[in-house]
Amino acid sequence: MMTSAFAPSEQSLVASPQDLPAVDVAIVGAGIVGLSLACALRNSGLAIALIEATPYRRENTKGQAYALHQVSRYFFEEIGVWDKLMPHVQPFEVVQLSDERFPLTVHFSPADLGTEALGYVGEHSAIAETLQSVLQSAGNVTFYCPWRVVTNEVHGDRAQLTLISGDPGEPKVAHLAARLVVAADGGKSPLRQQMGIEPKGWQYPQSCVVATLDVAHPQPVIAYERFWPTGPMGVLPLPRNRYRVVWTLPHPEAEAVAALDDRSFLATLQPYLDPQMAEITAVGDRFVFPAQFMQVNSYAADRFVVIGDAAHRCHPVGGQGLNLGLRDVWNLAQQILASPLEEIGDRRHLMHFHRQRWWQNVLTLAFTDFLNRLFSNTGWPLVAVRRCGLGLLCLLPPLKRLLLRFMAGLLLPLPGDREFPRGR
Ligand SMILES: Cc1cc2nc3c(=O)[nH]c(=O)nc-3n(C[C@H](O)[C@H](O)[C@H](O)COP(=O)(O)OP(=O)(O)OC[C@H]3O[C@@H](n4cnc5c(N)ncnc54)[C@H](O)[C@@H]3O)c2cc1C
């Protein structure tokens, strides 16, 4: 049976196969990127379908949390949801960058950026639930869940999706026509493959072990990025005296560390943490994510675009992946809102989107790759180069500010100045 968390639909009663009402934009995948696009287009007057294969459950989010950079805050402000997200995210005011046990730490502060915080950390569950609640009052967005998109065919000026209902009791097939299909269906993106869009990249020999740590008492809100020969380790402050650790290790070590019981995991982790951190009182479940570098050869095909992890994936160092995805959303939403209705999905516009996003994203993707290679390395020439680099960052504030602005997504021009419809 079809369910719609945002706008319960009587179409669920129609026998299969069924034709769902045609829409202007069909968004496939309701991860943070798909949800954000639906939020940006709410109250635009366009008919939007948001299709998600897996019903949202907190326990399925693998405890994921994301560092959101300033550019993502600006985007959420633009689409009118930041005030709702703000109570659920943890601002951080210091980032400490260091190399193994080398006694030189680069400190970044909001003064370097001219902002009140360097960034924000939000848990997947908190961000997803907030965006879903915003969509509840959006009359133009219909949520199809659990429905899996299996094919996409283009006929003239319409794309036609075929969907299968995920209701185990009563599997059904339906068709949905759209002017534009947006694949926000994650790194594996079956739709991308079907549309002939090629991912180019590689798997790193590393995985990231992630876990949440509870600490005994409130801490200064510091985010740590420390580089070890096995790979970078990020420790991000979360609301309610918790930290999120993202620990990069070679695959076998990552699997072994993640399988340890709580006490042994903590004993293994502790020497790598900053000694100033308060006592850790509890450690959450561990999850392992293989690290990957990927960008598609094209962001666009006929009546079709890819965004978010469906278009690019990078090493988690520097927390860039979702931030890039939100920038894709910002660009695309601006372009959709600026197009006359009959030109939504027009190839010229989509190729413009491709050109904009491809080169902007490749800069950040390449930088994360450079960082990971430079620091996950014990060869002395490279060790000397990177330690000199840290020294230069400490000695030359303009260089430090430049790096920070780049990592915060503020060096590149912000997408367009078209106002987003706010509605209710
Ligand atoms: C360890 C780790 C740490 C990270 N830390 C950060 C960070 O600090 N900051 C940051 O910016 N980024 C970070 N990232 C990257 C970030 O996790 C991703 O970029 C982001 O989650 C991608 O979101 P998405 O919505 O594009 O994809 P997803 O979250 O993968 O969502 C895709 C959705 O599509 C649905 N779907 C798939 N196929 C279909 C179909 N056929 N039909 C319908 N629905 C479908 C899926 O069920 C899913 O809900 C990190 C990544 C890792 C691995």
The ligand as an ORCA input file, in Angstrom:
! r2SCAN-3c Opt
* xyz 0 1
  C      31.947      8.107      7.794
  C      31.351      9.239      7.050
  C      31.314     10.506      7.616
  C      30.793     11.583      6.905
  N      30.806     12.809      7.478
  C      30.351     13.876      6.771
  C      30.377     15.188      7.336
  O      30.826     15.405      8.475
  N      29.904     16.226      6.578
  C      29.435     16.025      5.324
  O      29.056     17.010      4.666
  N      29.365     14.792      4.777
  C      29.805     13.716      5.463
  N      29.734     12.475      4.911
  C      29.108     12.296      3.591
  C      27.575     12.161      3.739
  O      27.302     11.041      4.553
  C      26.895     11.956      2.381
  O      27.419     12.863      1.444
  C      25.376     12.183      2.483
  O      24.830     11.379      3.488
  C      24.710     11.857      1.129
  O      23.313     12.056      1.226
  P      22.336     11.659      0.014
  O      20.980     12.128      0.430
  O      22.923     12.135     -1.278
  O      22.391     10.073     -0.075
  P      21.801      8.964      0.921
  O      21.881      9.415      2.336
  O      22.511      7.698      0.554
  O      20.252      8.861      0.541
  C      19.806      8.191     -0.607
  C      18.349      7.773     -0.386
  O      17.830      7.218     -1.603
  C      17.042      6.081     -1.300
  N      16.988      5.245     -2.508
  C      18.007      4.550     -3.087
  N      17.586      3.915     -4.200
  C      16.257      4.223     -4.347
  C      15.260      3.876     -5.309
  N      15.550      3.088     -6.356
  N      13.999      4.356     -5.147
  C      13.689      5.163     -4.090
  N      14.611      5.523     -3.139
  C      15.870      5.057     -3.264
  C      17.789      5.434     -0.126
  O      16.931      4.573      0.618
  C      18.224      6.664      0.671
  O      17.249      7.067      1.622
  C      30.267     11.382      5.604
  C      30.271     10.105      5.040
  C      30.807      9.050      5.748
  C      30.822      7.684      5.118
*
